[in-house]
Amino acid sequence: MPATGCPVITSLEEAQRALCDEYCAAENYKILLKNAGVNGDGSSDAERGKSEIIIGNIGLRFGEDACSESTSEPEVGFWLDEQFQGRGYASEALAEVLRHAQEDLHCPAVWGCHYEGNEKSARVLERAGFVRVRVNPRGDTRLGYTLPEVEMKREF
């Protein structure tokens, strides 16, 4: 079961649809690894003619779909390719998005959620200063079932 609550992508068509549906929204950003060296498939970036690769995504979601229930307090969501987890990339991206939310967007707080049992995401949020507010037993998911979702908040 994916820890993020997103369906596993199994075809190019599904990937293209997911990119258009999810990752083209405002306040949504790619997490890039610059001067990456060797890719997960063993090829080098020089062979592919590029010096950076996409290793994840992070974004702020405003409105009724966010767990904050306040239009001025967005929810941050992120994912990172498994082979790049545990190296601080999610924490670095989250720090920049939080800076942007506070300084540029003037948000009083940002919310972050993770499914119970997703300790990696919990640690990233806790290290960034998020504190646990509540557990939503009906946490949203697009996989056809629900999982309890821990809702956390970082105030500025």
C-alpha positions as CSV (number, residue, x, y, z in Angstrom):
1,M,0.0,0.0,0.0
2,P,1.5,3.4,-1.0
3,A,2.1,5.6,2.1
4,T,1.1,8.7,0.3
5,G,-2.5,7.7,-0.5
6,C,-1.9,8.2,-4.2
7,P,-2.6,5.3,-6.7
8,V,0.4,3.5,-8.1
9,I,1.0,4.6,-11.7
10,T,1.4,1.7,-14.1
11,S,1.3,3.3,-17.6
12,L,2.5,6.3,-19.5
13,E,-1.1,7.4,-20.0
14,E,-1.7,7.3,-16.2
15,A,1.5,9.3,-15.6
16,Q,0.5,11.9,-18.1
17,R,-3.0,12.2,-16.6
18,A,-1.6,12.5,-13.0
19,L,0.9,15.2,-14.1
20,C,-1.9,17.2,-15.7
21,D,-4.4,16.7,-12.9
22,E,-2.2,17.0,-9.8
23,Y,1.1,18.7,-10.6
24,C,0.1,21.7,-12.8
25,A,-1.7,23.5,-10.0
26,A,-0.7,26.9,-8.6
27,E,1.8,26.7,-5.7
28,N,3.0,23.2,-6.8
29,Y,6.7,22.7,-7.3
30,K,9.1,20.0,-8.6
31,I,11.8,18.9,-6.3
32,L,15.0,18.8,-8.5
33,L,18.3,17.2,-7.9
34,K,20.9,19.3,-9.7
35,N,24.2,17.8,-11.0
36,A,22.7,14.5,-10.2
37,G,25.4,12.1,-11.5
38,V,24.0,8.6,-11.9
39,N,20.2,8.0,-12.3
40,G,18.3,5.2,-10.8
41,D,18.5,3.2,-14.0
42,G,22.3,3.4,-14.0
43,S,22.6,6.0,-16.8
44,S,24.4,9.2,-16.2
45,D,22.8,12.6,-16.6
46,A,25.5,13.5,-19.1
47,E,24.3,10.5,-21.3
48,R,20.8,11.9,-21.1
49,G,22.0,15.5,-21.8
50,K,20.7,17.1,-18.6
51,S,22.1,18.2,-15.3
52,E,19.0,17.9,-13.1
53,I,16.4,15.3,-12.5
54,I,12.9,15.5,-10.9
55,I,13.0,13.5,-7.6
56,G,9.7,14.6,-6.1
57,N,7.0,17.2,-5.7
58,I,5.8,19.6,-3.0
59,G,2.9,22.1,-3.0
60,L,0.5,24.2,-1.0
61,R,-3.2,23.5,-1.3
62,F,-5.7,26.2,-0.3
63,G,-9.4,26.0,0.2
64,E,-12.0,23.4,1.3
65,D,-9.8,20.5,0.2
66,A,-7.1,21.4,2.7
67,C,-7.3,20.0,6.3
68,S,-6.9,23.5,7.8
69,E,-10.6,24.6,7.2
70,S,-9.2,28.1,6.7
71,T,-8.5,29.7,3.3
72,S,-5.5,31.6,4.7
73,E,-3.9,28.4,6.1
74,P,-2.9,26.0,3.3
75,E,-2.0,22.4,3.6
76,V,1.4,21.3,2.4
77,G,1.8,18.0,0.6
78,F,4.9,16.3,-0.7
79,W,6.3,13.1,-2.1
80,L,9.8,12.0,-2.9
81,D,11.0,9.1,-5.0
82,E,11.9,6.3,-2.7
83,Q,15.6,6.1,-3.8
84,F,16.1,9.7,-2.7
85,Q,14.4,9.5,0.7
86,G,16.5,9.8,3.9
87,R,18.9,12.4,2.5
88,G,17.3,15.6,3.6
89,Y,15.8,16.6,0.2
90,A,12.2,16.7,1.5
91,S,13.2,18.7,4.6
92,E,15.1,21.2,2.4
93,A,12.1,21.6,0.0
94,L,9.7,21.9,2.9
95,A,11.8,24.7,4.5
96,E,11.7,26.7,1.3
97,V,8.0,26.2,0.8
98,L,7.4,27.3,4.5
99,R,9.5,30.4,3.9
100,H,7.5,31.2,0.8
101,A,4.2,30.7,2.6
102,Q,5.2,33.0,5.5
103,E,7.2,35.7,3.6
104,D,5.5,35.9,0.2
105,L,2.0,34.6,0.8
106,H,1.6,36.0,4.4
107,C,0.0,32.8,5.7
108,P,-0.4,32.7,9.5
109,A,0.1,28.9,9.5
110,V,0.6,25.9,7.3
111,W,-1.0,22.5,7.9
112,G,0.5,19.1,7.0
113,C,-1.0,15.7,7.1
114,H,0.2,12.1,7.0
115,Y,-1.4,8.8,7.3
116,E,-0.9,6.9,10.6
117,G,2.1,4.7,10.2
118,N,3.9,6.9,7.7
119,E,6.7,7.7,10.1
120,K,9.0,9.2,7.4
121,S,6.5,12.0,6.6
122,A,5.8,12.5,10.3
123,R,9.6,13.0,10.9
124,V,9.9,15.5,8.1
125,L,7.0,17.5,9.4
126,E,8.1,17.4,13.0
127,R,11.7,18.5,12.2
128,A,10.1,21.5,10.4
129,G,8.2,22.5,13.6
130,F,4.8,21.0,12.9
131,V,2.8,19.9,16.0
132,R,0.1,17.3,16.1
133,V,-3.4,18.8,16.3
134,R,-5.7,15.9,15.7
135,V,-6.3,12.5,14.0
136,N,-9.0,12.4,11.3
137,P,-10.3,8.8,11.3
138,R,-11.7,9.4,7.8
139,G,-8.6,10.8,6.2
140,D,-9.0,11.3,2.5
141,T,-7.6,9.0,0.0
142,R,-8.0,8.3,-3.7
143,L,-7.4,4.6,-3.4
144,G,-10.9,3.7,-2.6
145,Y,-10.6,3.3,1.2
146,T,-9.9,5.5,4.1
147,L,-7.0,5.6,6.5
148,P,-6.7,7.6,9.7
149,E,-4.8,10.8,8.9
150,V,-2.7,12.8,11.4
151,E,-3.2,16.5,11.0
152,M,-0.3,18.8,12.0
153,K,0.1,22.5,12.1
154,R,3.1,24.9,11.9
155,E,2.3,28.5,13.0
156,F,4.5,31.4,12.1
